[in-house]
Amino acid sequence: MDNIVPGMMARSQAGHDKGSLYFIVRTEGEYVYLTDGVRRTLAKPKKKKYRHIQIIKQVPEDWNPDRISDDNVKRMLKEYEKKSANLNLIKVEEKDV
């Protein structure tokens, strides 16, 4: 629970949204508030307990809490997913060699 700041990403580990990628909007006690810019917008973030998420301790370079919008959230999550998919592809190719 320490050192979790808004702008970090998190992946859901439990519930009907298991595996979904979110941005942390704010923290409150043992809960975090998450947004994906589509189903869970900044106006209505998802409330989830810390133990039900996996924190990705990485804040995007262009993260600016004053200029954040649902469109920015969607774009940054999509870029992260694309980047992590490329890294996984490279790892698989290295194993085959």
HUHU-V343576 format. One record per pair of residues at least 24 apart in sequence whose ideal C-beta (glycine too) atoms are under 10 Angstrom apart, sorted by sequence separation. I is the first residue (numbers start at 1). GAP is how many residues later the second one is. D is the distance in Angstrom with one decimal. If there is no record, write none. Layout:
{{I	GAP	D} {I	GAP	D}}
This chain:
{{8	24	9.2} {10	24	6.2} {12	24	9.8} {22	24	6.9} {24	24	9.7} {56	24	7.8} {9	25	9.3} {1	26	8.1} {6	26	9.1} {20	26	9.0} {22	26	8.3} {42	26	6.8} {6	27	8.7} {42	27	7.2} {43	27	8.3} {1	28	9.3} {4	28	6.9} {41	28	9.5} {42	28	5.8} {56	28	9.1} {1	29	7.2} {17	29	7.5} {24	29	8.5} {41	29	5.1} {40	30	9.4} {42	30	9.5} {1	31	9.2} {15	31	9.2} {17	31	8.6} {22	31	7.7} {24	31	7.9} {37	31	9.5} {42	31	7.2} {24	32	9.4} {37	32	8.0} {38	32	7.6} {41	32	8.4} {15	33	7.5} {20	33	9.7} {21	33	9.9} {23	33	9.8} {35	33	8.9} {37	33	4.0} {40	33	9.3} {41	33	10.0} {12	34	8.5} {14	34	8.4} {15	34	9.8} {18	34	9.0} {22	34	9.6} {36	34	8.7} {37	34	6.7} {13	35	9.4} {14	35	8.6} {17	35	9.6} {19	35	10.0} {21	35	8.1} {24	35	9.5} {35	35	7.4} {37	35	7.5} {38	35	8.6} {12	36	7.0} {23	36	9.5} {37	36	3.5} {38	36	6.2} {14	37	8.1} {15	37	6.4} {23	37	8.8} {36	37	6.7} {37	37	3.8} {10	38	8.1} {13	38	8.1} {14	38	4.2} {15	38	9.7} {35	38	5.6} {36	38	7.3} {37	38	8.1} {13	39	5.6} {14	39	8.2} {26	39	9.8} {35	39	9.6} {37	39	8.6} {38	39	9.0} {10	40	9.2} {12	40	6.8} {13	40	5.9} {23	40	8.6} {25	40	9.1} {37	40	6.9} {12	41	5.9} {13	41	5.4} {36	41	6.3} {37	41	9.3} {10	42	9.4} {11	42	6.6} {12	42	8.1} {35	42	9.3} {10	43	4.2} {11	43	4.7} {25	43	8.4} {9	44	9.7} {10	44	6.5} {11	44	8.5} {9	45	9.5} {10	45	5.4} {11	45	6.7} {23	45	8.2} {4	46	7.6} {9	46	7.9} {10	46	6.3} {8	47	6.1} {9	47	4.1} {10	47	9.8} {8	48	6.4} {9	48	8.7} {25	48	9.0} {1	49	5.2} {4	49	9.5} {8	49	6.1} {9	49	6.5} {23	49	9.3} {1	50	9.2} {8	50	6.8} {9	50	8.2} {23	50	5.4} {4	51	6.0} {7	51	9.3} {8	51	5.7} {9	51	8.2} {22	51	8.7} {23	51	9.9} {3	52	9.0} {5	52	9.3} {7	52	4.3} {8	52	9.5} {4	53	8.3} {6	53	8.8} {7	53	7.2} {23	53	7.2} {1	54	9.2} {3	54	7.6} {5	54	7.3} {23	54	6.9} {8	55	9.1} {22	55	7.7} {7	56	4.4} {21	56	5.4} {6	57	8.7} {7	57	8.8} {20	57	9.6} {21	57	9.3} {23	57	9.6} {5	58	9.9} {7	58	6.7} {6	59	6.2} {21	59	7.0} {5	60	9.7} {21	60	6.4} {7	61	8.4} {6	62	8.9} {21	63	9.2} {9	67	8.3} {9	68	7.2} {7	69	9.4} {9	71	6.3} {9	72	9.9}}
